[in-house]
Structures are given as structure tokens and as C-alpha cells.
Amino acid sequence: MDSEIEQRFVALEMKCAYMEDFIVQLQQVCVENQHLIDVLRQENKILSGRIQDLQENLEIPNRKPPHY
């Protein structure tokens, strides 16, 4: 009976160790993804500003075509 309990205890410890390792890996992926999201947000903000500047500087005159 003691051997069976010890085996179950060892199995639980192994599962716990694998779960801890998985959580550490998952946390690292989350940190990397958050960094990437921050970089992409910054790039998006810069590009949005450039597009807005281009739209403000782009003027289409309301004049008649040259053949009139």
C-alpha cells in the first residue's frame, strides 16, 4: 500500500513539475507577445499620423479641366 501511495505521489510531483515548466514557457510567450503588441501599436500610431498628414496636404482643386 505504501508503494502505491508513493508512486501516486511521485506521479503527482512529476505532473506538477511539467505544469510549472509549461506555465513558465507560457508566461515567456505572453511577455514576448505583449512586447510585439506594443511595437505594433507604436508603428500603427506613426503610420496613422503620416496618413493624416498626407490627407491634410493633399488638396484637389475644384477647377475645370483644361479642355473647357
N, C-alpha and C positions, 0 to 999 in steps of 0.2 A: 504494500500500500504506500509506503514512504517513497519508493522508487517511482511509482506512478505520479504522485504529487510533485516530486522533484522534476520529473520530465515535463509535466504540465507547466510548472513554474519556469523552467528553462525556456520552454516554447513561448510563454508569455513575455519573458525578458527579451527574447530574440525579436518577437513581433514589435515590442516597444522600441527596440534599438532601430529596426528598419523604419518605423514610423517617425522617429526623431530625425533620422537621416533624410527621409523624404520631406519633412517639414522644413529642414534647413535648406534643401535644394529648392523647394517651392518658394521660400522666402527670398532666396537669391534671385530667382526668376522674376518675382514681383518687384524687387528693387530695380533690376535691370529694365523691366517694362515701364516702371514709373519714370526712370531717367529718360527713356526713349520718348515717352509721352510729353515730358517737359520740353525736350529738344524740339519735338514736332510742333508743340504749341507755340514756342518761340518763333520757329520758322514760319508757321502759319500767320502769326501776327505781323511779321516783317513783310511777307508776301501780300497780305491784305492791305497793309499800308502802301506798298508800291502800286497795287492795283488802283487804290483810291486816288493816289497821286496822278496816275496815268489818266484816270477818268476825269479828274479835275482839269488837267492840262489839255485834254482832247476837246477841241471845240469844232463843231461842224457848223460852218457859216450858213446862214439862210440866204443864199444868193442864187440867182438864176444861173442855169447852165450857160456856157459860152455861146451856144447857138441861138439864144434869144436876143 
